[in-house]
Amino acid sequence: MDWDAMDRLHDKGYIGDPKTKAKSVTLTEEGERLSEELFKKHFGLPS
């Protein structure tokens, strides 16, 4: 994993703290909103 990238995402409030023993991270509410917005922008049907 790119820990610098994970730290930047955490600093912006998009994911939970990546420095745990878990092998996964959780999205914050802001991260979930942004990921949905970007998914629709890049993979959604054209208007």
Backbone as a chain_set.jsonl record, in Angstrom:
{"seq": "MDWDAMDRLHDKGYIGDPKTKAKSVTLTEEGERLSEELFKKHFGLPS", "coords": {"N": [[0.829, -1.184, 0.0], [0.351, 2.279, -0.614], [1.331, 4.208, 1.704], [1.65, 6.931, 2.118], [-0.253, 8.046, 0.416], [-2.546, 7.0, 1.613], [-2.408, 8.281, 4.083], [-2.787, 10.935, 3.23], [-5.44, 10.817, 2.257], [-6.726, 10.254, 4.649], [-6.072, 12.555, 6.122], [-7.57, 14.418, 4.712], [-10.05, 13.662, 5.447], [-11.464, 11.626, 4.192], [-11.221, 8.889, 4.588], [-11.165, 6.444, 7.271], [-8.819, 6.114, 10.031], [-5.865, 4.888, 8.727], [-3.825, 3.574, 10.03], [-4.053, 1.114, 11.519], [-4.356, -2.273, 12.718], [-6.011, -3.549, 11.025], [-6.742, -4.799, 7.746], [-8.065, -3.217, 6.036], [-9.788, -0.156, 5.24], [-12.159, 2.33, 6.311], [-14.688, 4.28, 4.731], [-15.377, 7.7, 5.327], [-18.325, 9.715, 5.945], [-18.115, 11.918, 4.235], [-16.178, 10.95, 2.443], [-17.611, 8.842, 1.306], [-19.698, 10.248, 0.036], [-18.24, 11.77, -1.832], [-17.008, 9.713, -3.329], [-19.227, 8.511, -4.532], [-20.179, 10.655, -6.078], [-17.982, 11.022, -7.851], [-17.938, 8.505, -9.084], [-20.383, 8.497, -10.479], [-19.865, 10.64, -12.193], [-17.719, 9.704, -13.775], [-18.449, 7.117, -14.632], [-21.152, 6.995, -15.021], [-24.262, 7.086, -16.876], [-24.455, 9.059, -19.829], [-26.023, 12.296, -19.945]], "CA": [[0.0, 0.0, 0.0], [1.01, 3.567, -0.601], [0.912, 4.776, 2.991], [1.571, 8.389, 1.982], [-1.567, 8.326, -0.173], [-3.543, 6.692, 2.639], [-2.353, 9.369, 5.067], [-3.407, 12.123, 2.636], [-6.891, 10.603, 2.258], [-7.167, 10.376, 6.04], [-5.957, 13.97, 6.49], [-8.673, 15.14, 4.072], [-11.299, 13.21, 6.051], [-12.186, 10.723, 3.306], [-11.172, 7.52, 5.11], [-10.804, 6.315, 8.672], [-7.385, 6.03, 10.292], [-5.3, 3.704, 8.081], [-2.733, 3.004, 10.825], [-4.548, 0.105, 12.447], [-3.956, -3.626, 12.317], [-6.964, -4.029, 10.016], [-6.246, -4.768, 6.366], [-8.998, -2.428, 5.251], [-10.121, 1.144, 5.815], [-13.56, 2.677, 6.122], [-14.959, 5.606, 4.197], [-16.168, 8.609, 6.143], [-19.512, 10.161, 5.203], [-17.626, 12.784, 3.158], [-15.541, 10.082, 1.464], [-18.67, 8.103, 0.616], [-20.381, 11.195, -0.846], [-17.333, 12.107, -2.921], [-16.813, 8.551, -4.193], [-20.438, 8.347, -5.331], [-20.175, 11.738, -7.06], [-16.975, 10.739, -8.867], [-18.357, 7.327, -9.829], [-21.415, 8.928, -11.427], [-19.232, 11.514, -13.187], [-16.842, 8.976, -14.684], [-18.991, 5.842, -15.103], [-22.608, 7.083, -15.171], [-24.79, 7.252, -18.221], [-24.483, 10.463, -20.248], [-27.352, 12.934, -19.849]], "C": [[0.872, 1.245, 0.0], [0.537, 4.313, 0.65], [0.843, 6.293, 2.953], [0.213, 8.79, 1.415], [-2.672, 8.074, 0.856], [-3.578, 7.797, 3.689], [-3.01, 10.635, 4.52], [-4.93, 11.998, 2.608], [-7.461, 10.753, 3.665], [-7.126, 11.835, 6.482], [-7.088, 14.804, 5.901], [-10.029, 14.708, 4.619], [-12.103, 12.256, 5.204], [-12.208, 9.275, 3.79], [-10.861, 7.563, 6.598], [-9.297, 6.159, 8.811], [-6.795, 4.759, 9.696], [-4.229, 3.002, 8.913], [-3.261, 2.096, 11.926], [-4.069, -1.249, 11.961], [-4.882, -4.193, 11.244], [-6.353, -3.903, 8.627], [-7.211, -4.04, 5.452], [-9.199, -1.088, 5.955], [-11.597, 1.415, 5.56], [-13.658, 4.081, 5.542], [-15.702, 6.431, 5.239], [-17.398, 8.997, 5.335], [-19.092, 11.035, 4.031], [-16.968, 11.951, 2.067], [-16.56, 9.293, 0.653], [-19.393, 9.009, -0.38], [-19.521, 11.507, -2.06], [-17.14, 10.926, -3.869], [-18.032, 8.313, -5.074], [-20.508, 9.409, -6.433], [-19.19, 11.454, -8.197], [-17.336, 9.521, -9.707], [-19.388, 7.711, -10.889], [-20.81, 9.774, -12.535], [-18.471, 10.7, -14.231], [-17.446, 7.705, -15.294], [-20.495, 5.868, -15.314], [-22.994, 7.242, -16.624], [-24.788, 8.734, -18.588], [-25.906, 11.015, -20.202], [-27.991, 13.066, -21.208]], "O": [[1.977, 1.256, 0.541], [-0.511, 4.958, 0.65], [0.053, 6.888, 3.686], [-0.4, 9.754, 1.876], [-3.622, 8.851, 0.953], [-4.652, 8.201, 4.134], [-3.71, 11.334, 5.252], [-5.635, 12.963, 2.902], [-8.544, 11.31, 3.85], [-8.05, 12.304, 7.147], [-7.522, 15.782, 6.51], [-11.049, 15.316, 4.295], [-13.296, 12.075, 5.444], [-13.113, 8.518, 3.44], [-10.367, 8.562, 7.122], [-8.582, 6.082, 7.812], [-7.172, 3.659, 10.101], [-3.768, 1.927, 8.527], [-2.959, 2.281, 13.105], [-3.443, -1.352, 10.906], [-4.566, -5.209, 10.624], [-5.546, -3.01, 8.37], [-7.182, -4.223, 4.235], [-8.826, -0.917, 7.115], [-12.208, 0.795, 4.689], [-12.831, 4.949, 5.82], [-16.56, 5.91, 5.952], [-17.501, 8.643, 4.161], [-19.652, 10.913, 2.941], [-17.177, 12.216, 0.883], [-16.387, 9.101, -0.551], [-19.672, 8.598, -1.506], [-20.012, 11.508, -3.189], [-17.112, 11.112, -5.085], [-17.887, 7.95, -6.241], [-20.851, 9.106, -7.576], [-19.525, 11.625, -9.369], [-17.074, 9.498, -10.91], [-19.284, 7.305, -12.047], [-21.198, 9.641, -13.696], [-18.567, 10.972, -15.428], [-17.005, 7.261, -16.355], [-21.07, 4.868, -15.743], [-22.154, 7.5, -17.486], [-25.088, 9.578, -17.743], [-26.872, 10.279, -20.398], [-29.106, 13.577, -21.32]]}, "num_chains": 1, "name": "protein.A"}
